[in-house]
Amino acid sequence: MPEPAIATDDRPEAVIAGTLSLMSCYVQHPVAVYAERVAANLDRMTRLPVLSAELRSICFRLSARWQALRDHADARAQAREEVADARRLH
């Protein structure tokens, strides 16, 4: 079954909101796919001319960090490590 298409909305608000949502997903479930999508969104933000040069620069550096998180999450998955979720649900 093919993967669902990822939205390509380049409105800054949509990209930022989606990125923040994906970051929240990664905190709950630190898997490579979330980190990869965060990195891709941050990379996309580096090319949004409506954002300041300073913000685009920060997004560029953060994208590299999220790629490293993706690599780390991928290595954990390959090693079949489980990530303990110690959050209290009440």
Biopython code that builds the backbone (N, CA, C, O; Angstrom):
import numpy as np
from Bio.PDB.StructureBuilder import StructureBuilder

atoms = [
    (1, "MET", "N", (0.846, -1.175, 0.000)),
    (1, "MET", "CA", (0.000, 0.000, 0.000)),
    (1, "MET", "C", (0.889, 1.236, 0.000)),
    (1, "MET", "O", (1.794, 1.330, 0.829)),
    (2, "PRO", "N", (0.661, 2.189, -0.906)),
    (2, "PRO", "CA", (1.501, 3.395, -0.972)),
    (2, "PRO", "C", (1.297, 4.273, 0.241)),
    (2, "PRO", "O", (0.221, 4.305, 0.837)),
    (3, "GLU", "N", (2.370, 4.998, 0.599)),
    (3, "GLU", "CA", (2.278, 5.934, 1.722)),
    (3, "GLU", "C", (1.407, 7.116, 1.321)),
    (3, "GLU", "O", (1.392, 7.506, 0.153)),
    (4, "PRO", "N", (0.678, 7.693, 2.281)),
    (4, "PRO", "CA", (-0.137, 8.866, 1.954)),
    (4, "PRO", "C", (0.762, 10.034, 1.574)),
    (4, "PRO", "O", (1.871, 10.179, 2.089)),
    (5, "ALA", "N", (0.270, 10.847, 0.678)),
    (5, "ALA", "CA", (1.028, 12.023, 0.245)),
    (5, "ALA", "C", (1.173, 13.000, 1.398)),
    (5, "ALA", "O", (0.255, 13.172, 2.200)),
    (6, "ILE", "N", (2.330, 13.634, 1.473)),
    (6, "ILE", "CA", (2.575, 14.654, 2.496)),
    (6, "ILE", "C", (2.176, 15.995, 1.906)),
    (6, "ILE", "O", (2.539, 16.323, 0.777)),
    (7, "ALA", "N", (1.433, 16.757, 2.675)),
    (7, "ALA", "CA", (0.983, 18.069, 2.215)),
    (7, "ALA", "C", (2.168, 18.961, 1.890)),
    (7, "ALA", "O", (3.204, 18.910, 2.553)),
    (8, "THR", "N", (2.001, 19.768, 0.872)),
    (8, "THR", "CA", (3.089, 20.659, 0.468)),
    (8, "THR", "C", (2.689, 22.124, 0.624)),
    (8, "THR", "O", (3.121, 22.963, -0.166)),
    (9, "ASP", "N", (1.900, 22.435, 1.592)),
    (9, "ASP", "CA", (1.464, 23.801, 1.860)),
    (9, "ASP", "C", (2.668, 24.602, 2.341)),
    (9, "ASP", "O", (3.241, 24.287, 3.384)),
    (10, "ASP", "N", (3.054, 25.622, 1.603)),
    (10, "ASP", "CA", (4.225, 26.410, 1.951)),
    (10, "ASP", "C", (3.881, 27.722, 2.661)),
    (10, "ASP", "O", (4.729, 28.607, 2.773)),
    (11, "ARG", "N", (2.650, 27.849, 3.137)),
    (11, "ARG", "CA", (2.344, 29.026, 3.956)),
    (11, "ARG", "C", (3.139, 28.887, 5.242)),
    (11, "ARG", "O", (3.093, 27.831, 5.872)),
    (12, "PRO", "N", (3.867, 29.921, 5.652)),
    (12, "PRO", "CA", (4.697, 29.815, 6.854)),
    (12, "PRO", "C", (3.937, 29.295, 8.064)),
    (12, "PRO", "O", (4.454, 28.468, 8.814)),
    (13, "GLU", "N", (2.715, 29.774, 8.257)),
    (13, "GLU", "CA", (1.941, 29.336, 9.416)),
    (13, "GLU", "C", (1.678, 27.834, 9.365)),
    (13, "GLU", "O", (1.756, 27.155, 10.389)),
    (14, "ALA", "N", (1.371, 27.321, 8.193)),
    (14, "ALA", "CA", (1.079, 25.894, 8.043)),
    (14, "ALA", "C", (2.331, 25.053, 8.287)),
    (14, "ALA", "O", (2.270, 24.022, 8.957)),
    (15, "VAL", "N", (3.459, 25.494, 7.746)),
    (15, "VAL", "CA", (4.706, 24.738, 7.916)),
    (15, "VAL", "C", (5.140, 24.762, 9.384)),
    (15, "VAL", "O", (5.542, 23.735, 9.932)),
    (16, "ILE", "N", (5.059, 25.919, 10.008)),
    (16, "ILE", "CA", (5.453, 26.035, 11.423)),
    (16, "ILE", "C", (4.523, 25.205, 12.299)),
    (16, "ILE", "O", (4.990, 24.467, 13.167)),
    (17, "ALA", "N", (3.213, 25.316, 12.084)),
    (17, "ALA", "CA", (2.257, 24.547, 12.891)),
    (17, "ALA", "C", (2.475, 23.051, 12.706)),
    (17, "ALA", "O", (2.457, 22.295, 13.677)),
    (18, "GLY", "N", (2.679, 22.623, 11.470)),
    (18, "GLY", "CA", (2.935, 21.207, 11.214)),
    (18, "GLY", "C", (4.212, 20.728, 11.869)),
    (18, "GLY", "O", (4.271, 19.617, 12.395)),
    (19, "THR", "N", (5.226, 21.559, 11.837)),
    (19, "THR", "CA", (6.506, 21.198, 12.436)),
    (19, "THR", "C", (6.382, 21.065, 13.948)),
    (19, "THR", "O", (6.902, 20.115, 14.534)),
    (20, "LEU", "N", (5.700, 22.007, 14.580)),
    (20, "LEU", "CA", (5.501, 21.926, 16.026)),
    (20, "LEU", "C", (4.703, 20.681, 16.401)),
    (20, "LEU", "O", (4.994, 20.029, 17.404)),
    (21, "SER", "N", (3.708, 20.357, 15.604)),
    (21, "SER", "CA", (2.924, 19.154, 15.854)),
    (21, "SER", "C", (3.791, 17.902, 15.736)),
    (21, "SER", "O", (3.703, 17.001, 16.571)),
    (22, "LEU", "N", (4.626, 17.845, 14.703)),
    (22, "LEU", "CA", (5.517, 16.699, 14.523)),
    (22, "LEU", "C", (6.535, 16.596, 15.659)),
    (22, "LEU", "O", (6.887, 15.493, 16.076)),
    (23, "MET", "N", (7.008, 17.737, 16.160)),
    (23, "MET", "CA", (7.932, 17.716, 17.300)),
    (23, "MET", "C", (7.254, 17.104, 18.515)),
    (23, "MET", "O", (7.868, 16.337, 19.257)),
    (24, "SER", "N", (5.988, 17.446, 18.716)),
    (24, "SER", "CA", (5.225, 16.877, 19.818)),
    (24, "SER", "C", (5.067, 15.368, 19.633)),
    (24, "SER", "O", (5.174, 14.606, 20.595)),
    (25, "CYS", "N", (4.816, 14.945, 18.413)),
    (25, "CYS", "CA", (4.712, 13.505, 18.124)),
    (25, "CYS", "C", (6.021, 12.799, 18.448)),
    (25, "CYS", "O", (6.019, 11.705, 19.012)),
    (26, "TYR", "N", (7.135, 13.424, 18.093)),
    (26, "TYR", "CA", (8.439, 12.809, 18.347)),
    (26, "TYR", "C", (8.703, 12.669, 19.839)),
    (26, "TYR", "O", (9.277, 11.671, 20.275)),
    (27, "VAL", "N", (8.291, 13.659, 20.625)),
    (27, "VAL", "CA", (8.480, 13.580, 22.076)),
    (27, "VAL", "C", (7.718, 12.379, 22.626)),
    (27, "VAL", "O", (8.217, 11.676, 23.505)),
    (28, "GLN", "N", (6.523, 12.143, 22.118)),
    (28, "GLN", "CA", (5.715, 11.021, 22.585)),
    (28, "GLN", "C", (6.212, 9.684, 22.036)),
    (28, "GLN", "O", (6.171, 8.669, 22.732)),
    (29, "HIS", "N", (6.674, 9.687, 20.804)),
    (29, "HIS", "CA", (7.112, 8.464, 20.129)),
    (29, "HIS", "C", (8.350, 8.798, 19.300)),
    (29, "HIS", "O", (8.223, 9.136, 18.123)),
    (30, "PRO", "N", (9.538, 8.710, 19.887)),
    (30, "PRO", "CA", (10.761, 9.127, 19.186)),
    (30, "PRO", "C", (11.195, 8.142, 18.090)),
    (30, "PRO", "O", (12.163, 7.396, 18.239)),
    (31, "VAL", "N", (10.444, 8.171, 16.995)),
    (31, "VAL", "CA", (10.764, 7.307, 15.863)),
    (31, "VAL", "C", (11.312, 8.157, 14.720)),
    (31, "VAL", "O", (11.069, 9.362, 14.639)),
    (32, "ALA", "N", (12.050, 7.498, 13.850)),
    (32, "ALA", "CA", (12.767, 8.197, 12.781)),
    (32, "ALA", "C", (11.849, 8.994, 11.859)),
    (32, "ALA", "O", (12.215, 10.086, 11.426)),
    (33, "VAL", "N", (10.678, 8.473, 11.555)),
    (33, "VAL", "CA", (9.818, 9.152, 10.592)),
    (33, "VAL", "C", (9.411, 10.543, 11.069)),
    (33, "VAL", "O", (9.347, 11.472, 10.263)),
    (34, "TYR", "N", (9.137, 10.703, 12.355)),
    (34, "TYR", "CA", (8.789, 12.039, 12.864)),
    (34, "TYR", "C", (9.981, 12.978, 12.771)),
    (34, "TYR", "O", (9.836, 14.117, 12.325)),
    (35, "ALA", "N", (11.145, 12.522, 13.182)),
    (35, "ALA", "CA", (12.341, 13.368, 13.127)),
    (35, "ALA", "C", (12.672, 13.748, 11.686)),
    (35, "ALA", "O", (13.074, 14.879, 11.411)),
    (36, "GLU", "N", (12.500, 12.804, 10.775)),
    (36, "GLU", "CA", (12.782, 13.085, 9.359)),
    (36, "GLU", "C", (11.841, 14.147, 8.810)),
    (36, "GLU", "O", (12.259, 15.029, 8.061)),
    (37, "ARG", "N", (10.576, 14.058, 9.182)),
    (37, "ARG", "CA", (9.613, 15.055, 8.698)),
    (37, "ARG", "C", (9.849, 16.421, 9.325)),
    (37, "ARG", "O", (9.663, 17.446, 8.669)),
    (38, "VAL", "N", (10.256, 16.443, 10.592)),
    (38, "VAL", "CA", (10.607, 17.722, 11.225)),
    (38, "VAL", "C", (11.781, 18.342, 10.474)),
    (38, "VAL", "O", (11.748, 19.524, 10.130)),
    (39, "ALA", "N", (12.816, 17.546, 10.221)),
    (39, "ALA", "CA", (13.992, 18.046, 9.496)),
    (39, "ALA", "C", (13.604, 18.564, 8.120)),
    (39, "ALA", "O", (14.092, 19.608, 7.687)),
    (40, "ALA", "N", (12.732, 17.842, 7.435)),
    (40, "ALA", "CA", (12.300, 18.270, 6.096)),
    (40, "ALA", "C", (11.529, 19.585, 6.166)),
    (40, "ALA", "O", (11.720, 20.461, 5.323)),
    (41, "ASN", "N", (10.658, 19.727, 7.167)),
    (41, "ASN", "CA", (9.918, 20.978, 7.306)),
    (41, "ASN", "C", (10.848, 22.136, 7.630)),
    (41, "ASN", "O", (10.694, 23.230, 7.087)),
    (42, "LEU", "N", (11.814, 21.901, 8.514)),
    (42, "LEU", "CA", (12.769, 22.958, 8.838)),
    (42, "LEU", "C", (13.573, 23.343, 7.607)),
    (42, "LEU", "O", (13.848, 24.521, 7.379)),
    (43, "ASP", "N", (13.946, 22.351, 6.817)),
    (43, "ASP", "CA", (14.659, 22.630, 5.567)),
    (43, "ASP", "C", (13.768, 23.437, 4.622)),
    (43, "ASP", "O", (14.238, 24.367, 3.967)),
    (44, "ARG", "N", (12.505, 23.088, 4.553)),
    (44, "ARG", "CA", (11.567, 23.842, 3.706)),
    (44, "ARG", "C", (11.492, 25.293, 4.155)),
    (44, "ARG", "O", (11.407, 26.202, 3.329)),
    (45, "MET", "N", (11.525, 25.512, 5.491)),
    (45, "MET", "CA", (11.450, 26.886, 6.004)),
    (45, "MET", "C", (12.664, 27.718, 5.605)),
    (45, "MET", "O", (12.572, 28.942, 5.514)),
    (46, "THR", "N", (13.795, 27.069, 5.368)),
    (46, "THR", "CA", (14.982, 27.834, 4.952)),
    (46, "THR", "C", (14.783, 28.469, 3.580)),
    (46, "THR", "O", (15.521, 29.377, 3.196)),
    (47, "ARG", "N", (13.789, 27.989, 2.848)),
    (47, "ARG", "CA", (13.534, 28.504, 1.502)),
    (47, "ARG", "C", (12.280, 29.377, 1.410)),
    (47, "ARG", "O", (11.844, 29.727, 0.313)),
    (48, "LEU", "N", (11.709, 29.724, 2.546)),
    (48, "LEU", "CA", (10.525, 30.590, 2.542)),
    (48, "LEU", "C", (10.982, 32.046, 2.634)),
    (48, "LEU", "O", (11.430, 32.482, 3.695)),
    (49, "PRO", "N", (10.876, 32.796, 1.551)),
    (49, "PRO", "CA", (11.405, 34.160, 1.531)),
    (49, "PRO", "C", (10.711, 35.118, 2.500)),
    (49, "PRO", "O", (11.264, 36.169, 2.826)),
    (50, "VAL", "N", (9.520, 34.773, 2.959)),
    (50, "VAL", "CA", (8.829, 35.674, 3.886)),
    (50, "VAL", "C", (9.412, 35.601, 5.293)),
    (50, "VAL", "O", (9.149, 36.482, 6.112)),
    (51, "LEU", "N", (10.193, 34.574, 5.586)),
    (51, "LEU", "CA", (10.845, 34.468, 6.893)),
    (51, "LEU", "C", (12.138, 35.266, 6.874)),
    (51, "LEU", "O", (12.785, 35.398, 5.835)),
    (52, "SER", "N", (12.503, 35.789, 8.019)),
    (52, "SER", "CA", (13.730, 36.581, 8.108)),
    (52, "SER", "C", (14.952, 35.699, 7.858)),
    (52, "SER", "O", (14.901, 34.479, 8.014)),
    (53, "ALA", "N", (16.031, 36.335, 7.474)),
    (53, "ALA", "CA", (17.284, 35.608, 7.244)),
    (53, "ALA", "C", (17.742, 34.915, 8.523)),
    (53, "ALA", "O", (18.283, 33.810, 8.479)),
    (54, "GLU", "N", (17.525, 35.564, 9.654)),
    (54, "GLU", "CA", (17.929, 34.975, 10.938)),
    (54, "GLU", "C", (17.139, 33.703, 11.233)),
    (54, "GLU", "O", (17.710, 32.698, 11.656)),
    (55, "LEU", "N", (15.832, 33.748, 11.009)),
    (55, "LEU", "CA", (15.009, 32.564, 11.256)),
    (55, "LEU", "C", (15.347, 31.444, 10.270)),
    (55, "LEU", "O", (15.394, 30.276, 10.654)),
    (56, "ARG", "N", (15.579, 31.791, 9.018)),
    (56, "ARG", "CA", (15.971, 30.765, 8.032)),
    (56, "ARG", "C", (17.296, 30.128, 8.425)),
    (56, "ARG", "O", (17.480, 28.926, 8.234)),
    (57, "SER", "N", (18.218, 30.909, 8.969)),
    (57, "SER", "CA", (19.506, 30.373, 9.418)),
    (57, "SER", "C", (19.328, 29.412, 10.591)),
    (57, "SER", "O", (19.958, 28.355, 10.641)),
    (58, "ILE", "N", (18.467, 29.788, 11.529)),
    (58, "ILE", "CA", (18.181, 28.910, 12.669)),
    (58, "ILE", "C", (17.545, 27.613, 12.181)),
    (58, "ILE", "O", (17.908, 26.531, 12.641)),
    (59, "CYS", "N", (16.608, 27.716, 11.261)),
    (59, "CYS", "CA", (15.958, 26.519, 10.710)),
    (59, "CYS", "C", (16.971, 25.615, 10.018)),
    (59, "CYS", "O", (16.860, 24.391, 10.094)),
    (60, "PHE", "N", (17.952, 26.200, 9.348)),
    (60, "PHE", "CA", (18.988, 25.415, 8.687)),
    (60, "PHE", "C", (19.777, 24.589, 9.705)),
    (60, "PHE", "O", (20.011, 23.398, 9.503)),
    (61, "ARG", "N", (20.185, 25.237, 10.801)),
    (61, "ARG", "CA", (20.942, 24.516, 11.839)),
    (61, "ARG", "C", (20.074, 23.469, 12.536)),
    (61, "ARG", "O", (20.535, 22.363, 12.817)),
    (62, "LEU", "N", (18.834, 23.818, 12.809)),
    (62, "LEU", "CA", (17.936, 22.866, 13.464)),
    (62, "LEU", "C", (17.635, 21.664, 12.573)),
    (62, "LEU", "O", (17.483, 20.547, 13.068)),
    (63, "SER", "N", (17.550, 21.883, 11.288)),
    (63, "SER", "CA", (17.309, 20.772, 10.367)),
    (63, "SER", "C", (18.419, 19.733, 10.482)),
    (63, "SER", "O", (18.155, 18.531, 10.492)),
    (64, "ALA", "N", (19.651, 20.198, 10.568)),
    (64, "ALA", "CA", (20.785, 19.272, 10.712)),
    (64, "ALA", "C", (20.688, 18.514, 12.034)),
    (64, "ALA", "O", (20.986, 17.320, 12.085)),
    (65, "ARG", "N", (20.280, 19.183, 13.086)),
    (65, "ARG", "CA", (20.131, 18.507, 14.389)),
    (65, "ARG", "C", (19.040, 17.453, 14.338)),
    (65, "ARG", "O", (19.194, 16.370, 14.901)),
    (66, "TRP", "N", (17.931, 17.765, 13.665)),
    (66, "TRP", "CA", (16.845, 16.796, 13.572)),
    (66, "TRP", "C", (17.228, 15.623, 12.668)),
    (66, "TRP", "O", (16.743, 14.509, 12.869)),
    (67, "GLN", "N", (18.080, 15.854, 11.691)),
    (67, "GLN", "CA", (18.581, 14.723, 10.891)),
    (67, "GLN", "C", (19.400, 13.799, 11.783)),
    (67, "GLN", "O", (19.327, 12.578, 11.643)),
    (68, "ALA", "N", (20.179, 14.371, 12.699)),
    (68, "ALA", "CA", (20.953, 13.553, 13.638)),
    (68, "ALA", "C", (20.014, 12.773, 14.555)),
    (68, "ALA", "O", (20.271, 11.606, 14.850)),
    (69, "LEU", "N", (18.926, 13.405, 15.011)),
    (69, "LEU", "CA", (17.940, 12.698, 15.826)),
    (69, "LEU", "C", (17.307, 11.556, 15.029)),
    (69, "LEU", "O", (17.055, 10.475, 15.562)),
    (70, "ARG", "N", (17.058, 11.813, 13.755)),
    (70, "ARG", "CA", (16.502, 10.764, 12.907)),
    (70, "ARG", "C", (17.461, 9.588, 12.812)),
    (70, "ARG", "O", (17.046, 8.434, 12.921)),
    (71, "ASP", "N", (18.735, 9.876, 12.609)),
    (71, "ASP", "CA", (19.738, 8.812, 12.530)),
    (71, "ASP", "C", (19.798, 8.023, 13.826)),
    (71, "ASP", "O", (19.913, 6.797, 13.812)),
    (72, "HIS", "N", (19.719, 8.732, 14.949)),
    (72, "HIS", "CA", (19.758, 8.080, 16.256)),
    (72, "HIS", "C", (18.517, 7.191, 16.454)),
    (72, "HIS", "O", (18.633, 6.057, 16.917)),
    (73, "ALA", "N", (17.352, 7.705, 16.106)),
    (73, "ALA", "CA", (16.116, 6.933, 16.232)),
    (73, "ALA", "C", (16.142, 5.724, 15.310)),
    (73, "ALA", "O", (15.666, 4.648, 15.673)),
    (74, "ASP", "N", (16.696, 5.902, 14.124)),
    (74, "ASP", "CA", (16.806, 4.788, 13.181)),
    (74, "ASP", "C", (17.736, 3.710, 13.727)),
    (74, "ASP", "O", (17.446, 2.520, 13.607)),
    (75, "ALA", "N", (18.848, 4.119, 14.323)),
    (75, "ALA", "CA", (19.793, 3.155, 14.916)),
    (75, "ALA", "C", (19.136, 2.395, 16.063)),
    (75, "ALA", "O", (19.345, 1.192, 16.215)),
    (76, "ARG", "N", (18.334, 3.108, 16.879)),
    (76, "ARG", "CA", (17.619, 2.429, 17.968)),
    (76, "ARG", "C", (16.642, 1.407, 17.413)),
    (76, "ARG", "O", (16.520, 0.305, 17.948)),
    (77, "ALA", "N", (15.955, 1.762, 16.355)),
    (77, "ALA", "CA", (14.984, 0.839, 15.754)),
    (77, "ALA", "C", (15.695, -0.379, 15.170)),
    (77, "ALA", "O", (15.222, -1.507, 15.312)),
    (78, "GLN", "N", (16.831, -0.151, 14.516)),
    (78, "GLN", "CA", (17.591, -1.267, 13.934)),
    (78, "GLN", "C", (18.074, -2.220, 15.029)),
    (78, "GLN", "O", (18.145, -3.432, 14.829)),
    (79, "ALA", "N", (18.406, -1.647, 16.190)),
    (79, "ALA", "CA", (18.871, -2.458, 17.316)),
    (79, "ALA", "C", (17.693, -3.030, 18.110)),
    (79, "ALA", "O", (17.882, -3.744, 19.095)),
    (80, "ARG", "N", (16.479, -2.706, 17.667)),
    (80, "ARG", "CA", (15.251, -3.165, 18.324)),
    (80, "ARG", "C", (15.154, -2.705, 19.782)),
    (80, "ARG", "O", (14.603, -3.402, 20.633)),
    (81, "GLU", "N", (15.701, -1.517, 20.046)),
    (81, "GLU", "CA", (15.593, -0.931, 21.379)),
    (81, "GLU", "C", (14.209, -0.329, 21.541)),
    (81, "GLU", "O", (13.692, 0.321, 20.632)),
    (82, "GLU", "N", (13.627, -0.545, 22.680)),
    (82, "GLU", "CA", (12.350, 0.083, 22.985)),
    (82, "GLU", "C", (12.614, 1.329, 23.804)),
    (82, "GLU", "O", (13.512, 1.354, 24.646)),
    (83, "VAL", "N", (11.833, 2.355, 23.556)),
    (83, "VAL", "CA", (11.957, 3.596, 24.301)),
    (83, "VAL", "C", (10.903, 3.574, 25.392)),
    (83, "VAL", "O", (9.705, 3.512, 25.116)),
    (84, "ALA", "N", (11.356, 3.624, 26.618)),
    (84, "ALA", "CA", (10.422, 3.614, 27.737)),
    (84, "ALA", "C", (9.663, 4.923, 27.798)),
    (84, "ALA", "O", (10.245, 5.997, 27.643)),
    (85, "ASP", "N", (8.371, 4.832, 28.023)),
    (85, "ASP", "CA", (7.528, 5.997, 28.166)),
    (85, "ASP", "C", (7.121, 6.073, 29.634)),
    (85, "ASP", "O", (6.213, 5.368, 30.072)),
    (86, "ALA", "N", (7.798, 6.931, 30.384)),
    (86, "ALA", "CA", (7.582, 7.014, 31.832)),
    (86, "ALA", "C", (6.577, 8.102, 32.208)),
    (86, "ALA", "O", (6.429, 8.436, 33.384)),
    (87, "ARG", "N", (5.889, 8.652, 31.207)),
    (87, "ARG", "CA", (4.928, 9.710, 31.523)),
    (87, "ARG", "C", (3.742, 9.140, 32.285)),
    (87, "ARG", "O", (3.276, 8.034, 32.013)),
    (88, "ARG", "N", (3.277, 9.903, 33.221)),
    (88, "ARG", "CA", (2.063, 9.514, 33.950)),
    (88, "ARG", "C", (0.860, 9.918, 33.139)),
    (88, "ARG", "O", (0.827, 11.017, 32.587)),
    (89, "LEU", "N", (-0.105, 9.077, 33.057)),
    (89, "LEU", "CA", (-1.289, 9.355, 32.265)),
    (89, "LEU", "C", (-2.436, 9.989, 33.043)),
    (89, "LEU", "O", (-3.524, 10.189, 32.503)),
    (90, "HIS", "N", (-2.190, 10.301, 34.301)),
    (90, "HIS", "CA", (-3.250, 10.949, 35.084)),
    (90, "HIS", "C", (-2.710, 12.114, 35.837)),
    (90, "HIS", "O", (-3.454, 12.784, 36.553)),
]
sb = StructureBuilder()
sb.init_structure("model")
sb.init_model(0)
sb.init_chain("A")
sb.init_seg("    ")
for serial, (resi, resn, name, xyz) in enumerate(atoms, 1):
    if name == "N":
        sb.init_residue(resn, " ", resi, " ")
    sb.init_atom(name, np.array(xyz, "f"), 0.0, 1.0, " ", f" {name:<3s}", serial, name[0])
structure = sb.get_structure()
